[in-house]
Amino acid sequence: MPELRLYDYAASANCLKARLLLAQLERPYERVPVDIFAGDTLTDEYAAINPARSTPVLQIGDSTYLSESNAILVYLAGGTPLLPDDPLRRAEVVRWLILEQTEVMPSLGGLRFRLVTGRLAAEDRDAMRRRKLGEATLTALDLHLRTRDFLVDAYSIADIAVYAYTHVAPEAGYELAAYPAVERWLARVEAQPRFANDLVPYPENARLGASRSIYDA
């Protein structure tokens, strides 16, 4: 197997996905901390690794760089039970990876980030818009999980991706007790072998006015 290096920000749920999968697959890798709010991704050196200036980035071998968290999950999980070989089940996993980035992350994770770092107040129009979307997302997720243990037939990278942003929803003011099937699913994910959640809170330099990042353009 090629050597792996993960360019990573400890407070990012997108980065948590990669770390969690690497832990569960027991894949050795070098972790390279990237402070996205101290301007680390704004350098020419980082742009050469990832022109989008986002994290995570997985370096594979000497000179191959793979960005986008869910693409990293698909690469790492290939040939393992966490990414099914059956075409339909595999497509279902991909469907959830898309929904995670288009619906779960913007409403749950996006609101959390903006509230915690002072970019929005709870009563702001955009915050209320995101909250409404998040409530609809959690309702749909709860309905889906009432009749199954995991998002697709068995535990997969779909669960890892959606877990990363759903478990932090209370930090954005969502009451997960209102979604009991989601709460039970979160517990099942956390009970998986070699589960590891090392997500840290956003530091002070992530706050509006203190940071230098792609989020302050």
C-alpha positions, 0 to 999 in steps of 0.5 A: 500500500502507498504511504498516506499523509493527511493534511488536516484541520482538527475542528473540521467535521470534513476532516473528522470523516477521513480520520475516523475511516483511517482509524477504523481501517487501521491504516497508518498515516502521517497527520499534517496539521493545517490551521485554516484560520491562520492563513495556512491554506492561503499560501502558494505552497498549499495551493500547489497541493489543493487549488481549492485551498480546502481541507482535508487533502490526502497525499498518496505516495510521493506526489498524488493529492486527493481532495474533497472529503467524500472522494477520500472516503471512497478511495480509502474504503475501496475493496472493504465492506465499508463500500459495497461492491454491489452496484445498487448498494454502492450507488445508494452509498454515493447518494448519501455522500451527495446528500451529506454535502448538499443538505446535511453539511450546509444546514447542520454543520454550516449553521454550527460553524457560523454561530460558534464563530460569530458569523451569524446570530441565531435570529439572523435571517440566514440562520433561521433559513438554515435552521428550517432546512436543518429541521427538514433534513433531520426529519427526513433522516429520522424517518429513513432510520426508523426501519433500518440500523444504518443508512444503507444495508450495513455500516458504510462510509455513508454513515461516517459522512452523515455522522460527522455533521449530524452529531454536532447539530446540538451546537447549532441549537438542534434538539436531537431528542426530537429525532429518536431514530437519529439518536439511536443511529448515532449511538450505533455508529459510535459503537462500531469497532475502532470508532474514534471521534477526536473533533475539537472545538473551533479555536478563537482564531476561527472567529469573525474578525480574527481569522485569515481564511477562504471563509473571509473573502 
